[in-house]
Structure formats: C-alpha cells, structure tokens
C-alpha cells in the first residue's frame, strides 16, 4: 500500500483505522449529547466552546483537544471521519 492510498483511505470504512473509528462512532451514537458536541466541533471553522462537562468527556475520549476553554478535533483523521458521518 502506498502512503497516498493509506492517507486517502484512512478516514473511510476501508481504511486501516476503521475499527477504531467505528468504536468511537458507536459510543457517540449511544449518547446524543456527545454526538451533538462532536458534530459542532468538526463542522466549525475554528475552536468551539462547549459546556465544560461535555468538553471534558470528549477530551477524555481522545476525540478533541482543548485550546484554553475551547475544543478542536484531536487530529485530521477524526475531523474528516466524523464530519462525514455526523453531518
């Protein structure tokens, strides 16, 4: 597999991280508040201020990182995958 193909497929169901990403998606779908918060983070063009408890939970799951009191996606992979699945 080439690096180009790996990067292209990574945020998809065919990618090497698919099990990991689906596990997180499954958890978000169980808790609509978490899913809505993650949706807000991945669809925003900048950092998003969420309620502190929600930001703490998403950060603890490893899905977002905190910039002061605001949240941004932890990585591009999460941003791409969850933007596609949650919007």
Beta strands, then each sheet from edge to edge (+ up, - down):
strand 1: 64-67
strand 2: 70-73
sheet 1: 1+ 2-
end
